[in-house]
Amino acid sequence: MITVIPYWEKDEARALRLARLLADLESGPAEDYLVLARRSDCPLSQDARDTRSYCNQKFRTLLAVSWTPKTGHPDGCHGLWAGVAEQLLEMWRGCSFPWADGRTVLMIEADCCPIRRDWRRAVTEAHAVTLAAGKMVTGHVAEKPWPFVQGVFVMTLDLVATYPHLLQCPSGVAWDMCHASTLLPVTRPSRVLRHEYNTRDWTAGVLGPVSQETALIHGCKDDSVERFARSLIEGDSR
């Protein structure tokens, strides 16, 4: 699996902190890829270079840049996703990634955080069920304002090749809502990825039970989920 963390200047620090957390959660080197993908207007920082070196101890870590010229919200969100997805597709087709491993991509955001140490295994197994069902996407299906697949999801790169219009989105429109009619039929809903927009103050008493079916939470705006993830590492080291 390829895990991608796209970021721009304003959330770079949190994105790179997340990357280091992912590395720390690993007990040893993994064969998986980690891609740190910045927006084109975000200069390559020394912190990004240092984070790549740090994460390289656990993952095959790459630095990438999305050249899609979109900024602002929500246009910049889609531009970053589309630019990285298109680049990964071309790299996969060019055999820069192992064919089987590189086919599966999880593109997360800076406000995502794992809540179990075996989060990669849980996500990979959930997506294997999706593939067996003939679907291409594993994700959180939201119901409001209408059903759509929330933009942090696991996909096969075949998705972008099969539906290239996903790389386009009208200005001022949230891309995951815009492309709901395309994404919903090819998605298997799963709680392994949980969208909890604008939440705060998560506690271990809540996150522990939630982690029985969820591997990663998206949308927390403070460090409460990150602190829980760090506690898993500290607990295992005692």
FIZA-413604 format. One record per residue (C-alpha): residue number from 1; residue in one letter; x, y, z. Coordinates in Angstrom, 3 decimals, decimal comma. Each point is the difference from the previous one (the first is absolute). Last residue first. Layout:
# FIZA-413604
<rec resi="NUM" resn="a" xx="X" yy="Y" zz="Z"/>
...
//
This chain:
# FIZA-413604
<rec resi="238" resn="r" xx="7,041" yy="-0,275" zz="29,079"/>
<rec resi="237" resn="s" xx="0,526" yy="0,532" zz="-3,718"/>
<rec resi="236" resn="d" xx="-3,444" yy="-1,221" zz="-1,012"/>
<rec resi="235" resn="g" xx="-1,711" yy="2,592" zz="2,190"/>
<rec resi="234" resn="e" xx="2,164" yy="2,819" zz="-1,356"/>
<rec resi="233" resn="i" xx="-0,911" yy="-0,899" zz="-3,568"/>
<rec resi="232" resn="l" xx="-3,701" yy="-0,249" zz="0,785"/>
<rec resi="231" resn="s" xx="0,224" yy="3,281" zz="1,945"/>
<rec resi="230" resn="r" xx="1,247" yy="1,708" zz="-3,154"/>
<rec resi="229" resn="a" xx="-3,204" yy="-1,004" zz="-1,784"/>
<rec resi="228" resn="f" xx="-2,072" yy="1,448" zz="2,849"/>
<rec resi="227" resn="r" xx="1,991" yy="3,243" zz="-0,148"/>
<rec resi="226" resn="e" xx="-0,655" yy="0,176" zz="-3,734"/>
<rec resi="225" resn="v" xx="-3,720" yy="-0,419" zz="0,607"/>
<rec resi="224" resn="s" xx="0,007" yy="2,892" zz="2,505"/>
<rec resi="223" resn="d" xx="2,200" yy="2,297" zz="-2,110"/>
<rec resi="222" resn="d" xx="-2,707" yy="2,447" zz="-1,072"/>
<rec resi="221" resn="k" xx="-2,083" yy="0,358" zz="-3,151"/>
<rec resi="220" resn="c" xx="-1,152" yy="-3,600" zz="-0,435"/>
<rec resi="219" resn="g" xx="-1,210" yy="-0,500" zz="-3,563"/>
<rec resi="218" resn="h" xx="1,108" yy="-3,478" zz="-1,007"/>
<rec resi="217" resn="i" xx="0,203" yy="-3,072" zz="2,228"/>
<rec resi="216" resn="l" xx="1,987" yy="-3,113" zz="-0,915"/>
<rec resi="215" resn="a" xx="-0,223" yy="-3,687" zz="0,840"/>
<rec resi="214" resn="t" xx="-3,668" yy="-0,317" zz="0,897"/>
<rec resi="213" resn="e" xx="-1,814" yy="-3,206" zz="0,969"/>
<rec resi="212" resn="q" xx="1,407" yy="-0,814" zz="3,454"/>
<rec resi="211" resn="s" xx="1,644" yy="3,425" zz="0,050"/>
<rec resi="210" resn="v" xx="-3,308" yy="1,584" zz="1,028"/>
<rec resi="209" resn="p" xx="0,144" yy="-1,895" zz="3,308"/>
<rec resi="208" resn="g" xx="3,417" yy="1,492" zz="0,860"/>
<rec resi="207" resn="l" xx="-0,782" yy="3,422" zz="-1,461"/>
<rec resi="206" resn="v" xx="-2,822" yy="0,728" zz="2,434"/>
<rec resi="205" resn="g" xx="1,714" yy="-0,747" zz="3,313"/>
<rec resi="204" resn="a" xx="3,268" yy="1,255" zz="-1,454"/>
<rec resi="203" resn="t" xx="-1,600" yy="3,408" zz="-0,357"/>
<rec resi="202" resn="w" xx="-0,730" yy="2,198" zz="-3,026"/>
<rec resi="201" resn="d" xx="0,035" yy="3,699" zz="0,811"/>
<rec resi="200" resn="r" xx="-0,744" yy="1,390" zz="-3,441"/>
<rec resi="199" resn="t" xx="-2,147" yy="-0,557" zz="-3,081"/>
<rec resi="198" resn="n" xx="-0,066" yy="2,158" zz="-3,115"/>
<rec resi="197" resn="y" xx="-1,025" yy="-2,832" zz="-2,312"/>
<rec resi="196" resn="e" xx="-0,122" yy="-3,545" zz="1,325"/>
<rec resi="195" resn="h" xx="0,627" yy="-2,145" zz="-3,093"/>
<rec resi="194" resn="r" xx="0,767" yy="-3,625" zz="0,862"/>
<rec resi="193" resn="l" xx="2,144" yy="-2,305" zz="-2,106"/>
<rec resi="192" resn="v" xx="-0,337" yy="-3,674" zz="1,026"/>
<rec resi="191" resn="r" xx="-3,715" yy="0,778" zz="0,242"/>
<rec resi="190" resn="s" xx="-0,566" yy="-1,288" zz="-3,509"/>
<rec resi="189" resn="p" xx="-2,236" yy="0,833" zz="-2,933"/>
<rec resi="188" resn="r" xx="0,924" yy="-1,963" zz="-3,146"/>
<rec resi="187" resn="t" xx="0,421" yy="2,504" zz="-2,799"/>
<rec resi="186" resn="v" xx="-0,323" yy="-0,461" zz="-3,781"/>
<rec resi="185" resn="p" xx="-3,664" yy="1,095" zz="-0,249"/>
<rec resi="184" resn="l" xx="0,570" yy="2,955" zz="2,382"/>
<rec resi="183" resn="l" xx="3,029" yy="1,460" zz="-1,771"/>
<rec resi="182" resn="t" xx="-1,447" yy="1,024" zz="-3,354"/>
<rec resi="181" resn="s" xx="-3,279" yy="1,513" zz="1,222"/>
<rec resi="180" resn="a" xx="1,846" yy="1,604" zz="2,921"/>
<rec resi="179" resn="h" xx="2,406" yy="1,848" zz="-2,293"/>
<rec resi="178" resn="c" xx="-1,015" yy="3,526" zz="0,968"/>
<rec resi="177" resn="m" xx="-0,314" yy="-0,974" zz="3,653"/>
<rec resi="176" resn="d" xx="3,569" yy="-1,290" zz="0,077"/>
<rec resi="175" resn="w" xx="1,185" yy="3,019" zz="-2,017"/>
<rec resi="174" resn="a" xx="-1,410" yy="2,692" zz="2,265"/>
<rec resi="173" resn="v" xx="-1,188" yy="2,654" zz="-2,456"/>
<rec resi="172" resn="g" xx="1,299" yy="3,563" zz="-0,309"/>
<rec resi="171" resn="s" xx="1,643" yy="-0,547" zz="-3,360"/>
<rec resi="170" resn="p" xx="-1,333" yy="-2,908" zz="-2,042"/>
<rec resi="169" resn="c" xx="1,891" yy="-3,301" zz="0,414"/>
<rec resi="168" resn="q" xx="2,364" yy="-1,952" zz="-2,243"/>
<rec resi="167" resn="l" xx="2,297" yy="-2,917" zz="0,915"/>
<rec resi="166" resn="l" xx="-3,078" yy="-2,119" zz="0,729"/>
<rec resi="165" resn="h" xx="-0,730" yy="0,348" zz="-3,734"/>
<rec resi="164" resn="p" xx="2,677" yy="-2,680" zz="-0,506"/>
<rec resi="163" resn="y" xx="-2,444" yy="-2,718" zz="1,136"/>
<rec resi="162" resn="t" xx="1,568" yy="-3,335" zz="-0,944"/>
<rec resi="161" resn="a" xx="3,620" yy="1,140" zz="0,351"/>
<rec resi="160" resn="v" xx="-0,727" yy="1,857" zz="3,211"/>
<rec resi="159" resn="l" xx="-1,783" yy="-3,018" zz="1,484"/>
<rec resi="158" resn="d" xx="2,629" yy="-2,436" zz="-1,276"/>
<rec resi="157" resn="l" xx="2,237" yy="1,655" zz="2,588"/>
<rec resi="156" resn="t" xx="-1,798" yy="-2,164" zz="2,551"/>
<rec resi="155" resn="m" xx="-1,560" yy="2,030" zz="2,734"/>
<rec resi="154" resn="v" xx="0,074" yy="0,501" zz="3,750"/>
<rec resi="153" resn="f" xx="-1,937" yy="3,037" zz="1,234"/>
<rec resi="152" resn="v" xx="0,315" yy="3,515" zz="1,405"/>
<rec resi="151" resn="g" xx="-2,372" yy="1,955" zz="-2,254"/>
<rec resi="150" resn="q" xx="-3,283" yy="-0,911" zz="1,710"/>
<rec resi="149" resn="v" xx="-2,090" yy="-2,128" zz="-2,334"/>
<rec resi="148" resn="f" xx="-3,332" yy="1,708" zz="-0,640"/>
<rec resi="147" resn="p" xx="-3,646" yy="-0,300" zz="1,035"/>
<rec resi="146" resn="w" xx="-1,734" yy="3,396" zz="0,208"/>
<rec resi="145" resn="p" xx="0,478" yy="3,000" zz="2,323"/>
<rec resi="144" resn="k" xx="0,558" yy="-2,293" zz="1,809"/>
<rec resi="143" resn="e" xx="0,165" yy="-3,812" zz="-0,187"/>
<rec resi="142" resn="a" xx="3,750" yy="-0,605" zz="0,243"/>
<rec resi="141" resn="v" xx="1,601" yy="-3,147" zz="-1,413"/>
<rec resi="140" resn="h" xx="3,329" yy="-0,728" zz="1,688"/>
<rec resi="139" resn="g" xx="2,374" yy="-1,853" zz="-2,259"/>
<rec resi="138" resn="t" xx="1,264" yy="-3,020" zz="-1,899"/>
<rec resi="137" resn="v" xx="0,195" yy="0,617" zz="-3,741"/>
<rec resi="136" resn="m" xx="0,395" yy="-2,219" zz="-3,089"/>
<rec resi="135" resn="k" xx="-2,861" yy="-2,508" zz="0,319"/>
<rec resi="134" resn="g" xx="-0,279" yy="-3,563" zz="-1,352"/>
<rec resi="133" resn="a" xx="-0,989" yy="-1,514" zz="3,355"/>
<rec resi="132" resn="a" xx="3,407" yy="-1,652" zz="0,271"/>
<rec resi="131" resn="l" xx="1,561" yy="3,424" zz="-0,488"/>
<rec resi="130" resn="t" xx="-1,989" yy="1,411" zz="2,910"/>
<rec resi="129" resn="v" xx="0,892" yy="-2,929" zz="2,247"/>
<rec resi="128" resn="a" xx="3,665" yy="0,621" zz="-0,836"/>
<rec resi="127" resn="h" xx="-0,599" yy="3,654" zz="0,888"/>
<rec resi="126" resn="a" xx="-0,993" yy="-0,950" zz="3,531"/>
<rec resi="125" resn="e" xx="3,075" yy="-2,207" zz="0,331"/>
<rec resi="124" resn="t" xx="2,290" yy="2,801" zz="-1,135"/>
<rec resi="123" resn="v" xx="-1,605" yy="2,516" zz="2,371"/>
<rec resi="122" resn="a" xx="0,281" yy="-2,342" zz="2,992"/>
<rec resi="121" resn="r" xx="3,579" yy="-0,953" zz="-0,858"/>
<rec resi="120" resn="r" xx="0,973" yy="3,636" zz="-0,332"/>
<rec resi="119" resn="w" xx="-1,673" yy="0,910" zz="3,326"/>
<rec resi="118" resn="d" xx="1,902" yy="-2,665" zz="1,944"/>
<rec resi="117" resn="r" xx="1,072" yy="2,475" zz="2,681"/>
<rec resi="116" resn="r" xx="-3,533" yy="1,211" zz="0,598"/>
<rec resi="115" resn="i" xx="-1,585" yy="3,457" zz="0,033"/>
<rec resi="114" resn="p" xx="1,516" yy="1,321" zz="-3,223"/>
<rec resi="113" resn="c" xx="-0,186" yy="3,781" zz="-0,582"/>
<rec resi="112" resn="c" xx="-1,410" yy="2,284" zz="-2,653"/>
<rec resi="111" resn="d" xx="0,099" yy="3,797" zz="0,265"/>
<rec resi="110" resn="a" xx="2,969" yy="0,254" zz="-2,396"/>
<rec resi="109" resn="e" xx="-1,866" yy="-1,803" zz="-2,730"/>
<rec resi="108" resn="i" xx="-0,150" yy="-3,583" zz="-1,295"/>
<rec resi="107" resn="m" xx="0,419" yy="-1,554" zz="-3,433"/>
<rec resi="106" resn="l" xx="-0,081" yy="-3,788" zz="0,273"/>
<rec resi="105" resn="v" xx="1,177" yy="-1,580" zz="-3,243"/>
<rec resi="104" resn="t" xx="-0,184" yy="-3,589" zz="-1,239"/>
<rec resi="103" resn="r" xx="1,466" yy="-0,913" zz="-3,399"/>
<rec resi="102" resn="g" xx="3,526" yy="0,599" zz="1,142"/>
<rec resi="101" resn="d" xx="0,148" yy="-3,262" zz="1,927"/>
<rec resi="100" resn="a" xx="-1,127" yy="-2,172" zz="-2,928"/>
<rec resi="99" resn="w" xx="2,074" yy="1,634" zz="-2,754"/>
<rec resi="98" resn="p" xx="3,079" yy="0,750" zz="2,081"/>
<rec resi="97" resn="f" xx="0,445" yy="3,785" zz="-0,192"/>
<rec resi="96" resn="s" xx="2,053" yy="1,964" zz="-2,543"/>
<rec resi="95" resn="c" xx="-1,470" yy="-2,408" zz="-2,562"/>
<rec resi="94" resn="g" xx="-0,720" yy="2,744" zz="-2,570"/>
<rec resi="93" resn="r" xx="-3,720" yy="-0,630" zz="0,362"/>
<rec resi="92" resn="w" xx="0,397" yy="0,444" zz="3,741"/>
<rec resi="91" resn="m" xx="1,939" yy="3,239" zz="-0,449"/>
<rec resi="90" resn="e" xx="-2,645" yy="1,289" zz="-2,398"/>
<rec resi="89" resn="l" xx="-2,784" yy="-0,844" zz="2,438"/>
<rec resi="88" resn="l" xx="1,932" yy="1,557" zz="2,867"/>
<rec resi="87" resn="q" xx="0,319" yy="3,272" zz="-1,917"/>
<rec resi="86" resn="e" xx="-3,715" yy="0,066" zz="-0,829"/>
<rec resi="85" resn="a" xx="-0,948" yy="-0,638" zz="3,623"/>
<rec resi="84" resn="v" xx="2,416" yy="2,693" zz="1,229"/>
<rec resi="83" resn="g" xx="-1,348" yy="2,668" zz="-2,316"/>
<rec resi="82" resn="a" xx="-3,610" yy="-1,007" zz="0,635"/>
<rec resi="81" resn="w" xx="0,284" yy="0,095" zz="3,783"/>
<rec resi="80" resn="l" xx="1,870" yy="3,321" zz="0,038"/>
<rec resi="79" resn="g" xx="-2,340" yy="1,592" zz="-2,503"/>
<rec resi="78" resn="h" xx="-3,035" yy="-1,309" zz="1,853"/>
<rec resi="77" resn="c" xx="1,025" yy="1,570" zz="3,293"/>
<rec resi="76" resn="g" xx="1,151" yy="3,193" zz="-1,741"/>
<rec resi="75" resn="d" xx="-3,447" yy="0,524" zz="-1,505"/>
<rec resi="74" resn="p" xx="-1,857" yy="-0,319" zz="3,335"/>
<rec resi="73" resn="h" xx="1,384" yy="2,288" zz="1,301"/>
<rec resi="72" resn="g" xx="2,869" yy="2,013" zz="-1,410"/>
<rec resi="71" resn="t" xx="2,565" yy="-1,048" zz="-2,577"/>
<rec resi="70" resn="k" xx="0,062" yy="-1,852" zz="-3,319"/>
<rec resi="69" resn="p" xx="2,910" yy="-0,248" zz="-2,428"/>
<rec resi="68" resn="t" xx="0,408" yy="-3,811" zz="-0,212"/>
<rec resi="67" resn="w" xx="3,771" yy="-0,448" zz="0,431"/>
<rec resi="66" resn="s" xx="-0,281" yy="-2,414" zz="2,920"/>
<rec resi="65" resn="v" xx="3,389" yy="-0,637" zz="1,597"/>
<rec resi="64" resn="a" xx="1,596" yy="-3,217" zz="1,202"/>
<rec resi="63" resn="l" xx="2,459" yy="-1,130" zz="2,675"/>
<rec resi="62" resn="l" xx="0,348" yy="-3,761" zz="0,392"/>
<rec resi="61" resn="t" xx="0,311" yy="-2,320" zz="3,001"/>
<rec resi="60" resn="r" xx="0,514" yy="-3,745" zz="-0,213"/>
<rec resi="59" resn="f" xx="-1,188" yy="-0,497" zz="3,547"/>
<rec resi="58" resn="k" xx="1,490" yy="-0,696" zz="3,455"/>
<rec resi="57" resn="q" xx="3,464" yy="1,609" zz="0,103"/>
<rec resi="56" resn="n" xx="-1,004" yy="2,112" zz="-2,971"/>
<rec resi="55" resn="c" xx="-2,360" yy="1,835" zz="2,345"/>
<rec resi="54" resn="y" xx="2,843" yy="1,935" zz="1,611"/>
<rec resi="53" resn="s" xx="1,708" yy="0,789" zz="-3,298"/>
<rec resi="52" resn="r" xx="-3,288" yy="1,197" zz="-1,482"/>
<rec resi="51" resn="t" xx="-0,659" yy="2,062" zz="3,102"/>
<rec resi="50" resn="d" xx="3,400" yy="1,683" zz="-0,346"/>
<rec resi="49" resn="r" xx="-0,737" yy="0,930" zz="-3,620"/>
<rec resi="48" resn="a" xx="-3,433" yy="1,305" zz="0,955"/>
<rec resi="47" resn="d" xx="1,492" yy="2,018" zz="2,883"/>
<rec resi="46" resn="q" xx="2,598" yy="1,410" zz="-2,395"/>
<rec resi="45" resn="s" xx="-2,874" yy="1,395" zz="-1,997"/>
<rec resi="44" resn="l" xx="-1,078" yy="-0,603" zz="-3,588"/>
<rec resi="43" resn="p" xx="-1,871" yy="3,182" zz="-0,847"/>
<rec resi="42" resn="c" xx="-3,830" yy="-0,063" zz="0,139"/>
<rec resi="41" resn="d" xx="-1,519" yy="1,599" zz="-3,108"/>
<rec resi="40" resn="s" xx="0,086" yy="-3,346" zz="-1,843"/>
<rec resi="39" resn="r" xx="-2,002" yy="-1,793" zz="2,686"/>
<rec resi="38" resn="r" xx="1,977" yy="-2,520" zz="2,033"/>
<rec resi="37" resn="a" xx="-0,061" yy="-3,773" zz="-0,205"/>
<rec resi="36" resn="l" xx="1,691" yy="-2,083" zz="2,699"/>
<rec resi="35" resn="v" xx="-0,277" yy="-3,552" zz="-1,359"/>
<rec resi="34" resn="l" xx="0,313" yy="-3,053" zz="2,249"/>
<rec resi="33" resn="y" xx="0,573" yy="-3,371" zz="-1,667"/>
<rec resi="32" resn="d" xx="-0,514" yy="-3,412" zz="1,552"/>
<rec resi="31" resn="e" xx="2,740" yy="-2,609" zz="0,459"/>
<rec resi="30" resn="a" xx="0,128" yy="0,622" zz="3,727"/>
<rec resi="29" resn="p" xx="2,982" yy="0,511" zz="2,320"/>
<rec resi="28" resn="g" xx="-0,670" yy="-0,831" zz="3,658"/>
<rec resi="27" resn="s" xx="-2,441" yy="0,552" zz="2,870"/>
<rec resi="26" resn="e" xx="-1,917" yy="2,573" zz="-2,008"/>
<rec resi="25" resn="l" xx="-1,935" yy="2,569" zz="2,047"/>
<rec resi="24" resn="d" xx="3,040" yy="2,293" zz="-0,022"/>
<rec resi="23" resn="a" xx="-0,059" yy="0,201" zz="-3,792"/>
<rec resi="22" resn="l" xx="-3,671" yy="0,974" zz="-0,055"/>
<rec resi="21" resn="l" xx="0,733" yy="2,587" zz="2,695"/>
<rec resi="20" resn="r" xx="2,791" yy="1,459" zz="-2,120"/>
<rec resi="19" resn="a" xx="-2,391" yy="0,409" zz="-2,908"/>
<rec resi="18" resn="l" xx="-2,597" yy="1,605" zz="2,277"/>
<rec resi="17" resn="r" xx="2,554" yy="2,570" zz="1,154"/>
<rec resi="16" resn="l" xx="0,742" yy="0,705" zz="-3,654"/>
<rec resi="15" resn="a" xx="-3,676" yy="0,647" zz="-0,683"/>
<rec resi="14" resn="r" xx="-0,359" yy="2,181" zz="3,117"/>
<rec resi="13" resn="a" xx="2,928" yy="2,202" zz="-1,003"/>
<rec resi="12" resn="e" xx="-1,124" yy="0,190" zz="-3,623"/>
<rec resi="11" resn="d" xx="-3,529" yy="1,146" zz="0,819"/>
<rec resi="10" resn="k" xx="0,267" yy="3,655" zz="-1,060"/>
<rec resi="9" resn="e" xx="2,564" yy="-0,546" zz="-2,773"/>
<rec resi="8" resn="w" xx="-1,854" yy="-2,737" zz="-1,818"/>
<rec resi="7" resn="y" xx="-0,365" yy="-3,704" zz="0,643"/>
<rec resi="6" resn="p" xx="-0,634" yy="-3,380" zz="-1,598"/>
<rec resi="5" resn="i" xx="0,781" yy="-3,043" zz="2,180"/>
<rec resi="4" resn="v" xx="0,044" yy="-3,111" zz="-2,184"/>
<rec resi="3" resn="t" xx="0,022" yy="-3,607" zz="1,214"/>
<rec resi="2" resn="i" xx="0,921" yy="-2,469" zz="-2,752"/>
<rec resi="1" resn="m" xx="-1,088" yy="-3,566" zz="0,697"/>
//
